[in-house]
Amino acid sequence: MNSVVRYSAINTKIRALEGKMLTDKQYRELMECKSYREAILYLKNETSYAEAFKGYDTEKINRGFLEFILKRNYINGFAKLSNYLVGDYKKFLKIFLMRFEIEDLKVIIRGKYIGKSTEKIREHLIYKGRLNYVDYEKIIDAKSVEDVVQRLKSTPYYNHLSPVVPYVKAEGLFRVEMALDFAYFSSVRKFVDKISKEDRAEIKKTIGIEADLLNIQWIFRGKIYYNLPPEILFNYTIYDGYKLKSSDIKELCYVKDQEQFYEVLNKFKYRDIFIRGKDEYLMEKNVIAYLKGIFQKSKRENKLNISFLLSYIKLVIIEVRNIISIVENKRYNIEKQEAIKYVSITY
């Protein structure tokens, strides 16, 4: 099947779905809301999220449940996009959407780690459906993190998780969460050669840039907050990045302190994202804003290849994060000008 036939229908469908995303005007109006409750009502009454809120009492929607509603709304749409793909492309979309299943696994594992009830954990799972690799019912009633991992045998995650489980008691879940992220990138890398050459290049670019940025954040946190040895940091980095070579990553892993981290980082393409002395939350915002710019540019090019689909999915994820950030700021009565600092939108 040539690219024109493959992507004409799905790109048309995506353009229709794009019309449901927030406009700049809606972002501004959401930012102008005076309270958390007013922001929730605005989303329900003045945006395309009205359908997603149907059946829910807005008075009872807390931050966690809001995230569930927004993500679940779009994930249902992503699953329907698979109907426009066939063969290896349908399989690839399933792998690409593993990110949502991984987020659910993190919720389950964190819940078991801190002793949350099964029902409380279940309330926050967003991805359960026909594209899963994991049988949620099989793991949701596990008694511990170790038990969850044992029940993940025969899934793409087990071989990545089993070596790090012994470190949970002493170090918490940092390695576990990195291992899950690694499992995603590893799964994409193994499958990507089955895709056409043009699409393979787009996938490697998208995944590679994300890998570069995740590696930098992982090394920063591992070095500054957890004081992990360089060898451990390097072992958990994701290879096959887009701009950063293995030698670049290794150099970052072996820095002595935060000062040297920024000195080394200053040599690389991403230096303007990670600004010395900035709050880590703002660093995260810069990463999201950078990715948003790349995906918007890719979407504007409107090529008949997989880039349009990838960019749409990524931009939707960014929109949900922006909405959550804006509404969360309302909950804590953060002034508008201060709140803008934490959101990757143009205002």
C-alpha positions in Angstrom: 0.0 0.0 0.0 1.5 3.4 -1.0 1.7 6.3 1.4 -1.0 8.3 -0.4 -3.6 5.5 0.1 -2.3 4.7 3.6 -2.5 8.2 5.0 -5.2 10.1 3.1 -8.1 8.7 5.2 -6.3 8.8 8.6 -5.0 12.3 8.1 -8.5 13.5 7.2 -9.8 11.9 10.4 -7.1 13.5 12.4 -7.9 17.0 11.0 -11.5 16.5 12.2 -10.3 15.5 15.6 -7.9 18.4 15.8 -11.0 20.7 15.7 -11.8 19.4 19.2 -8.6 20.6 20.7 -8.5 23.9 22.6 -8.0 27.1 20.7 -5.8 29.9 21.9 -8.9 31.8 22.8 -10.1 28.9 25.0 -6.7 28.6 26.7 -6.9 32.3 27.5 -10.4 32.0 28.9 -9.5 28.9 30.9 -6.6 30.9 32.4 -8.9 33.7 33.3 -11.1 31.5 35.4 -11.1 32.6 39.1 -11.2 29.2 40.8 -10.7 25.5 40.4 -14.5 24.9 40.2 -15.0 27.6 37.6 -12.2 26.1 35.5 -13.9 22.6 35.6 -17.2 24.1 34.6 -15.6 26.0 31.8 -14.1 22.8 30.4 -17.5 21.1 30.7 -19.6 23.8 29.3 -17.4 25.7 26.8 -15.1 23.2 25.2 -15.3 19.9 23.3 -14.7 18.1 26.6 -18.4 18.4 27.3 -18.9 14.8 26.2 -16.1 13.5 28.4 -17.6 15.1 31.5 -21.1 13.7 30.8 -22.4 11.7 33.7 -19.9 13.1 36.2 -20.7 15.4 39.1 -18.3 18.4 38.7 -18.5 19.0 42.5 -16.7 15.7 43.0 -14.0 15.9 40.4 -10.6 16.2 42.1 -7.3 16.7 40.3 -6.6 13.0 39.9 -10.0 12.3 38.5 -9.8 15.3 36.1 -6.7 13.8 34.6 -8.4 10.5 34.2 -11.4 12.1 32.4 -9.2 14.1 30.0 -6.8 11.3 29.2 -9.5 8.6 28.8 -11.4 10.9 26.4 -8.5 11.1 24.0 -7.3 7.5 24.4 -10.6 6.3 23.2 -10.0 8.4 20.1 -6.5 7.0 19.6 -7.8 3.4 19.7 -10.3 4.3 17.0 -7.5 5.5 14.8 -6.1 2.0 14.6 -9.1 1.1 12.4 -7.5 3.2 9.7 -4.3 1.2 9.7 -3.5 -2.3 8.7 -0.8 -4.9 9.2 2.5 -3.7 10.7 1.2 -0.2 11.0 -1.7 -1.3 13.2 0.8 -3.2 15.3 3.1 -0.2 15.5 0.3 2.1 16.8 -0.3 -0.4 19.6 3.4 -0.3 20.5 3.5 3.5 20.3 0.5 3.8 22.7 2.3 1.6 25.2 3.2 4.9 26.9 -0.4 5.0 28.4 -0.2 1.4 29.6 3.1 2.2 31.2 1.6 5.2 33.0 -1.1 2.8 34.4 1.6 0.3 35.5 3.3 3.2 37.3 0.0 4.0 39.0 -0.4 0.3 40.1 3.1 -0.1 41.3 3.1 3.2 43.2 -0.2 2.2 44.7 1.2 -1.1 45.9 4.3 0.6 47.2 2.4 3.0 49.5 -0.4 0.6 50.4 -3.3 2.1 48.4 -6.5 0.0 48.2 -7.2 -1.8 45.0 -10.3 0.3 44.4 -8.4 3.6 44.8 -5.8 2.3 42.3 -8.5 1.2 39.8 -10.0 4.7 39.8 -6.9 6.1 38.1 -6.3 3.6 35.4 -6.9 5.1 31.9 -5.8 2.7 29.3 -7.6 -0.6 29.9 -8.9 -1.8 26.6 -8.3 -3.8 23.4 -4.8 -2.4 22.8 -3.3 -3.6 26.1 -0.4 -6.0 26.5 -1.2 -6.4 30.2 -4.2 -8.1 31.8 -5.1 -5.5 34.4 -7.3 -7.8 36.4 -4.4 -10.2 36.8 -2.1 -7.6 38.5 -4.5 -5.2 40.2 -4.9 -7.3 43.3 -1.2 -8.1 43.7 0.0 -7.7 47.3 3.3 -5.9 46.6 5.6 -4.4 44.0 7.4 -7.7 43.7 4.1 -9.5 43.2 3.1 -7.1 40.4 6.4 -7.7 38.6 6.0 -11.5 38.9 2.5 -11.3 37.4 4.0 -9.4 34.4 5.8 -12.5 33.1 5.1 -13.0 29.4 4.7 -9.2 28.9 7.2 -6.8 27.3 7.9 -5.4 30.7 9.1 -8.3 32.8 12.7 -8.6 31.6 13.2 -4.9 32.2 11.6 -4.8 35.7 12.8 -8.0 37.3 16.5 -6.9 37.7 15.5 -3.6 39.5 13.0 -5.0 42.0 15.6 -5.8 44.6 16.5 -2.1 44.8 12.9 -0.9 45.7 13.2 -1.3 49.4 16.4 0.7 49.7 15.9 3.3 46.8 12.2 3.5 46.2 10.7 3.3 42.7 13.1 5.5 40.7 14.7 2.6 38.9 11.4 0.8 38.4 9.9 3.8 36.6 13.1 4.3 34.4 13.0 0.5 33.5 9.4 0.9 32.3 10.3 3.9 30.2 13.2 1.9 28.8 10.8 -1.0 27.9 8.8 1.4 25.8 11.8 2.7 23.7 13.2 -0.8 23.4 9.9 -2.1 22.0 9.7 0.7 19.5 13.3 0.1 18.4 12.7 -3.6 17.8 9.7 -3.1 15.7 10.6 0.0 13.7 12.5 -1.8 10.9 9.2 -3.4 9.8 7.9 0.1 8.7 8.7 1.8 5.4 12.0 3.7 5.1 10.4 7.2 5.1 8.2 6.4 8.1 11.1 4.8 9.9 13.0 8.0 9.7 10.1 10.0 11.2 9.6 7.5 14.0 13.3 7.5 14.8 13.4 11.3 14.9 10.3 11.5 17.2 11.4 8.8 19.5 15.0 9.9 19.4 14.4 13.4 20.5 12.2 12.2 23.4 14.9 9.8 24.4 17.6 12.5 24.4 15.5 14.7 26.6 14.4 11.9 29.0 18.1 10.9 29.3 19.1 14.4 30.3 16.4 14.6 32.9 17.1 11.1 34.2 20.9 11.9 34.6 20.1 15.2 36.3 17.7 13.7 38.8 19.9 10.6 39.4 23.0 12.7 39.9 21.5 15.6 41.9 18.8 14.0 44.0 19.8 10.3 44.3 23.6 10.5 44.0 23.6 7.4 41.8 26.9 6.1 40.5 27.8 7.0 36.9 27.8 3.4 35.8 24.2 2.9 37.1 23.1 6.2 35.4 24.6 5.1 32.1 23.1 1.6 32.2 19.6 3.0 32.4 19.9 5.6 29.7 18.1 5.0 26.5 20.3 4.5 23.4 19.5 5.4 19.8 18.8 9.0 20.6 18.5 11.6 17.9 21.2 14.2 18.6 23.1 12.8 21.6 25.6 10.1 20.9 26.4 7.4 23.5 29.7 9.2 24.3 27.7 12.4 25.0 25.4 10.6 27.4 28.4 9.0 29.1 30.1 12.3 29.6 27.0 13.7 31.3 26.8 10.6 33.6 30.4 11.1 34.8 30.1 14.8 35.8 31.1 15.5 39.4 28.4 18.0 40.3 25.6 20.2 39.1 28.0 22.9 38.0 29.9 20.5 35.7 26.6 19.0 34.5 25.6 22.4 33.0 29.1 23.0 31.6 28.9 19.7 29.6 25.3 20.2 28.6 26.2 23.6 27.2 28.0 21.8 24.3 24.8 20.1 23.1 21.8 21.0 21.0 19.4 21.1 24.0 21.3 23.5 26.1 18.7 26.3 25.9 16.0 24.0 27.4 17.9 23.1 30.6 18.8 26.5 32.1 21.1 26.6 35.1 19.4 27.6 38.3 15.9 27.1 37.1 13.3 25.3 39.1 12.9 21.7 37.9 9.2 22.2 37.2 10.2 25.0 34.8 12.7 22.7 33.2 9.9 20.2 32.6 7.9 23.1 31.0 10.7 23.9 28.7 11.0 20.3 27.6 7.3 20.2 26.8 7.4 23.6 25.0 10.3 22.4 22.9 8.6 19.2 21.9 5.4 21.1 21.1 7.2 23.3 18.7 8.7 20.3 16.9 5.3 18.5 16.6 3.5 21.6 15.5 6.1 22.2 12.7 5.8 18.6 11.6 2.0 18.8 11.5 2.1 22.0 9.4 4.2 20.3 6.8 1.3 17.9 6.3 3.3 15.1 4.7 1.6 11.9 3.7 3.6 9.8 6.1 3.4 8.8 9.7 4.6 12.2 11.1 1.1 13.7 11.0 -0.3 10.9 13.2 2.6 10.9 15.6 2.5 14.7 16.0 -1.3 14.7 16.6 -0.9 12.1 19.4 1.9 13.9 21.0 0.2 17.3 20.8 -2.9 15.9 22.5 -0.8 14.6 25.3 0.7 18.0 25.8 -2.7 19.6 25.7 -3.9 17.4 28.6 -0.8 18.3 30.6 -1.4 22.0 30.0 -5.0 21.8 31.1 -4.1 19.9 34.2 -1.4 22.5 35.1 -3.8 25.4 34.5 -6.6 23.9 36.6 -4.2 22.8 39.3 -2.9 26.4 39.6 -6.5 27.5 40.2 -6.9 25.1 43.0 -4.0 26.7 44.8 -5.0 30.2 43.9 -1.8 31.0 42.0 -1.9 34.3 40.3 -2.3 34.2 36.5 1.1 35.7 35.7 2.8 33.2 37.9 0.7 30.3 36.6 1.7 31.1 33.0 5.3 30.2 33.9 4.3 26.6 34.4 2.3 26.1 31.1 3.7 25.5 27.6 1.3 27.7 25.8 1.6 31.1 24.1 -0.4 33.7 26.1 
